[in-house]
Amino acid sequence: MKKFIITVALCFAAIGMNAQDYNWAVGVRGGGMASGLTVKKVLGGSNALEFNINYWYSNGGVIAGMYEWNTPVIAEGFNLYYGIGAHLGSGLKKHSDTDTATFKLGADAVVGLEYKIPAAPIAISLDYRPFLNVIDSFDLGLYDVGLGLKFCF
């Protein structure tokens, strides 16, 4: 019975833990394929929604949305985050004599580490974001590592 009570108490303590100490964050991300603006909304507990408006490849733009899970790691202020989502965008395909408009649709994933500076409303992140395009061309992007800087409130 004593073990059961301790287990239940630990479960309630874990549910009450908040992986992030802010509600909103707005900033920029520079990466190998996707660089642009980012907005993150913490949903409570350890979940968040993150939206990006990216300049993608050499010619085009993409809007991406991700559902993320966050887990405190290492020390205070550090969070491991991972998630899945989708992107939608457009661009131009260059041909020898003309440019053709394209439409992109696909799936995204993310895994990264974020550090929220305790004494300042600033978060710094490093993440890896593979993606899969399913419309326009079927291609897999495996080389997008990026650094982010966000203002938190």
Residue, then its C-alpha position, 0 to 999 in steps of 0.5 A: m500500500k505504501k508503494f502504491i501511495i508513493t507511486v500515485a503521488l509521483c504521478f500527480a507531481a509529474i502531471g503538475m510539472n511544467a516543462q517550460d516557464y513561458n506561455w508564448a515565444v516569438g523569434v527566428r530560426g536559421g537552418g540548412m533548408a528552413s529559415g524564418l520566423t517562428v511562434k510557439k504557444v505552450l498549451g500547458g504541461s509539456n505540450a506546445l504548438e509551433f508555427n514557422i514561416n520559412y524561406w525554403y530552398s533557393n526559391g519559395g516559402v513554406i508555412a509549417g505547424m508542429y505539435e511538440w512534446n517537451t521534457p526537462v533535461i540536464a539542468e534547470g532551463f533546458n528542455l528536450y522537445y520533439g514533435i510532428g507536423a505538416h507544411l504547405g508552401s509554394g515556389l518556382k521550379k527553374h527550367s531551361d527557358t521558363d519558371t513553373a509555379t509549384f505547390k508543396l505539401g508534406a510532413d515534418a518532424v523535429v527534435g531539439l534542445e532549448y535553453k530558456i535563460p532564467a534571468a531573461p525572456i530569451a530562449i535559445s534552441l538547436d534542432y533537427r527538422p527532417f521533412l517529406n514532401v508528398i506533393d510537387s515532388f516526392d522528396l525527403g529532406l534530411y539535412d536541416v539543422g537550425l539555431g533558434l532565438k526566441f523572445c518569451f512572454 
